[in-house]
Amino acid sequence: MQNQTLIQFFHWYYNEAQNLWTKVASEATHLKEIGITAVWLPPAYKSNNAAYDVGYATYDLFDLGEFDQKGGVNTKYGAKDEYIKAIEALHENGVNALADIVFNHKAGGDEVEKVKVRTVNPDNRNEFTSDVFEIEAWTKFTFPGRQGKYSEFIWDHNCFSGVDWAEDLKKSAIYSIQNNVGEGFEEVPSTELGNYDYLMFNDIDYRNRAVVEELKYWGEWVVETTKVDGFRLDAVKHINPGFITEWIDHLNQKFNREFFIVAEDWNVVDIEGQLEYIELTGGRTQIFDSLLHHNFFTASKDERFDMQTIFNDTLVQVKPELAVTFVDNHDSQPLQALESYVDFWFRPLAYAMILLRLQGIPCLFFPDLYGGIYDDQDQEGNQVHVELVAIPAVETMSKIRSALAYGEQRDYFDHGNCVGWTREGDEEHENSGLAVLLSTGEEGYKKMEIGKRFAGKTFVDALGYREQEVVIDENGWAEFHCNAGSVSVWVLKVG
């Protein structure tokens, strides 16, 4: 069985001349060739700013680039038919498609309503800071461009628990809506800021059963319309977990299958929060291992980081069967709110640790395969030019994962700077087996066991960083090397 490997096929600043859906279709064969088994696509539905929004300011889930709404027909990534063709191209190559779903909020309401609210303390959302008063808020979504096609559901203030803008007052605050289904915010997994149900825009209220049923219906519609194979769920720590489990169970039962679902439960503090989320949802989703990402970020910035601890208290260590590992994503990119971009020198090392080990399902990041250049402003308003350089070793290691990263794993995390592991290979995958050594300090070397089946065999560095050859001794051991601040992947020399 082939190892699973995902790729996030977009980044925050995607600005290539070729629209993204067309690029997905044109790259589908290449993705298969480098061992990708599933592609995480960005939000495909209409956002508040149609042609420019990355996709997380959700306006109309039923508009996949089909209706003239919010400034255009197409989304930032293209038209509906191009999206569907992109998914078809992936399927023709045996690659699955994952749709990015934002269930936390909606943005860009079509009409204002008079809404009764109370303000809350932004640092403790359980604390009201006013009596009930009335504001005008953009809480009515009628989707005039779609005119009821696919769904006639109208969203109003009873569908939301909070907003952050009073149109009549021209004032921003966190306003808790006093609607027909409950007072205050819902119970959610995150107790940060007292209760972290409210994140941004119009916060969806899952105490409203009409909302729950509408989104279950939308789940059916999007699977039938696009043939997606699974989902990435955005910002789950801000969403009622009861809704998430009901929605997943509904789709699995409706289509008599188990969809691949990975949830973004961003946590760089401790493992307990992620384990609690797994318990709340009965392990129905994979979870992005943000704790491992943060360890990578820290290690790339601190030459004294003890590499023996790189996996300590991470999801891939504690619950590897549910961990999706990654080096970076769109939220951790430079200039973003969660900026924690792993330094370039460390990126090949980090990718080796997610691609070539037994535990976890790795997720590559678009710029590390394709690069990217963009200009933006920092928080002080200064213009910033950022260039993201493609890393050839990532593609090489992805191919190696697919072909060779199998069999028993032996770990050698016994030095503060120089660590490694071996994979013994198996009978099912020809020439499989490998040894990985990396160093965050000076040039490294380590004796490691790869297995007696390789006795007398010659190994070479597939990344080309080391020119020497290594011969495995009669007991299945050899001394492997790597350059300073680098990684080498030793594979069987063939031919």
Beta strands, then each sheet from edge to edge (+ up, - down):
strand 1: 6-8
strand 2: 38-41
strand 3: 46-47
strand 4: 58-60
strand 5: 96-101
strand 6: 105-106
strand 7: 111-121
strand 8: 124-128
strand 9: 133-140
strand 10: 160-166
strand 11: 171-177
strand 12: 202-204
strand 13: 230-233
strand 14: 260-263
strand 15: 286-288
strand 16: 323-326
strand 17: 361-365
strand 18: 372-377
strand 19: 383-388
strand 20: 409-412
strand 21: 418-423
strand 22: 434-439
strand 23: 444-449
strand 24: 458-461
strand 25: 470-471
strand 26: 477-482
strand 27: 486-492
sheet 1: 1+ 2+ 5+ 13+ 14+ 15+ 16+ 17+ 1+
sheet 2: 3+ 4-
sheet 3: 6+ 12- 10+ 11- 7+ 8-
sheet 4: 6+ 12- 10+ 11- 7+ 9-
sheet 5: 18+ 19-
sheet 6: 20+ 21- 22+ 27- 24+ 25-
sheet 7: 23+ 26-
end
